[in-house]
Amino acid sequence: MILEVRGVYTLTGVKYRYKLSDFAYGEWLIYKNNQPVYYFNIFDQEYAHLTEIIKANEQGFLIGSLKRQGLNLKQNIFGIASIKSYLKSINLEKLPASILIK
């Protein structure tokens, strides 16, 4: 998976913000400790049985399910973002459906 990476200058040093492309509809990165650990695509066949549950409010459903596992949809990095960014290939696992069902 190719992600856009941008440095953020914080009080504790440089940290990196990871982002999918702007054309990634129905796709999210799942973060733990401000690092991407999983990838979620609502149109993946693995989650087909959950589409009726998720359909009304995808982000709300994800936030509630992930919070119980200590995961987030957003990185919490505060500081001054660098103007430059670069692309990086990162291997991420699909979000296990068992996390969403609990």
N, C-alpha and C positions, 0 to 999 in steps of 0.2 A: 504494500500500500504506500502510495506517495503522499506525504504530508508537507504542508508549508510550515517552516520553522522560523520563528522570529525571536531574537534575543530581547530580554527585558532587564533593564538595569534596576536592581533593587538595593535596599540598604545592606543586604547580606551577600551581594554579589550578583553575577549575571545568571538568570534563569531562562528557560526556553519555553515559549508558548507554541503549542502544536495545533494545527487547524487543517480541516479538510478543505478541498477546493470549494469555491462558491457555487458550483453546479452540483453539489452532492445533496440531492433532494431525498429525504427519508433516510438519511444516514447520519450517525452520530459516533463520536469518539467517547469512550467511557474512561474516566480518569480515576486513579487512586494515588493519593499523595502528589497530586499535580503532574503525574506522568500517565500517558495513555497506556492502558492495559488491555482494553477490549474494543472491538468494532461492532456496531449494530446497524444492520440494514433492514428496515421494516419489510422490504419486499423479498427477503430471503425466504426460501421454502421451509427452512427450519422453524420459522416463526409463523407459518401459515395458520396454525390452529389458534394463535393469539390475536389475529387481526380483528376479530369481532370485539374483543375486550379492549384492545388498544385504539381502535379506529377513532373514537370520539375525541380523545385527548392524548395524543402520543407522548408529548413531553411530560405532561402531568403524571401519567402512568409510569413512565420511565423514572422520573425523579423519585416518586414514592417507593418504587421497587428497589432502586439502587441505593437509596439512603440507608435502608436496613442492612445493606452489605458493606457500607463504608465507601461506596463509589459515588462519583459525581459526573454530571454532564458538562460541567464547566471547570476550567482551571481557575484557581484563586491566586493569581500572581499580580501583585500591585507594584508598579514602578513606571519607568519611562521606557516605552517600546522603541527598539531600534528601527530606523527607516528601512534598512535592508532586510530581506528575508531570503531563504534558500529552500530548495526542495530536498527532502530526504526520504529514502525508502525504509519503511519500518514494518516488520512482521508483527501483526497483531492477531490475536485469536478472536473468533466470533464470540459474542456474548452468549454464555450458556443459557438456554431457555429455562433451566431450573432456577436461575436467579430471579427471573421475571415472575415465576409462578408462586414463589414463597409468599 
